[in-house]
Amino acid sequence: MCTSAIKTGMKYFAASMVIAAAAAVYGLFSHGVYSYFMTYAFMIPLLAGALPYLIAAMKGREPEALKFTAAKGLQLAFIATLSAGSLLKGALDIYGTTNRLLIVYPVLAAAMIAGAAVTALKKR
């Protein structure tokens, strides 16, 4: 098994659990109001970070597209951007307001994942 893939996958798993705990605590103090963006924000690092690395570790290798440092950095930025945007959207939903600038998070995340794909394809 690939120990670097296991370590990276477990870091993303830990980040996912921290986000889940923070969302749960925030939910306790939201007076019964909840947001799916807040509740399921932990799924972003779990599905986009931990899952690919842990599956690759079970197969005994690192994910092909993420063997390059630039692609790994962009993946991390993608996960952080979407997670932060989801938590902020959830907090604003619970508060009962909106903000038109929230569109920036998914747009930036899409640009980052496109950049990671281009970087990975160029290196091949």
C-alpha positions, -999 to +999 in steps of 0.1 A: +000+000+000+011+035-007+017+052+026+018+088+012-017+083-003-029+069+031-015+099+050-030+124+026-063+106+026-064+106+063-056+143+065-086+150+042-107+127+064-097+145+095-105+179+078-139+164+069-145+154+105-135+189+118-159+205+094-187+181+104-180+189+141-180+226+135-213+224+115-228+203+143-219+228+170-231+257+148-264+238+143-268+234+181-269+272+185-290+280+154-324+278+172-337+249+151-329+266+118-306+245+095-290+247+061-281+218+038-250+238+028-238+237+064-250+202+072-232+186+042-201+208+039-181+179+053-188+159+022-166+181+000-132+171+016-145+136+021-155+130-015-129+152-033-100+145-010-101+115+012-120+091-011-097+093-041-065+089-020-079+061+001-092+042-029-058+046-046-040+035-014-061+003-014-050-003-050-014+004-040-007+036-059-013+073-058-041+089-079-028+094-114-039+130-119-026+140-085+010+129-088+021+164-097+027+191-071+008+218-089-023+195-094-022+186-056-020+223-047-049+231-069-069+202-055-063+215-020-074+250-030-105+236-047-115+217-016-108+246+007-127+271-015-158+249-019-158+241+018-155+277+029-181+288+004-205+260+016-200+269+053-205+306+046-236+299+025-249+277+053-243+304+079-260+330+058-290+307+052-293+301+089-291+338+096-318+344+070-300+365+045-282+361+011-252+376-006-247+379-043-210+375-039-213+338-029-212+329-066-174+336-064-167+304-045-180+279-071-166+299-100-131+300-084-134+263-075-142+255-112-112+275-124-090+257-099-101+222-109-097+231-146-062+244-138-054+211-120-067+191-150-047+211-175-016+208-153-020+171-150-025+167-187+005+188-196+028+167-174+017+135-191 
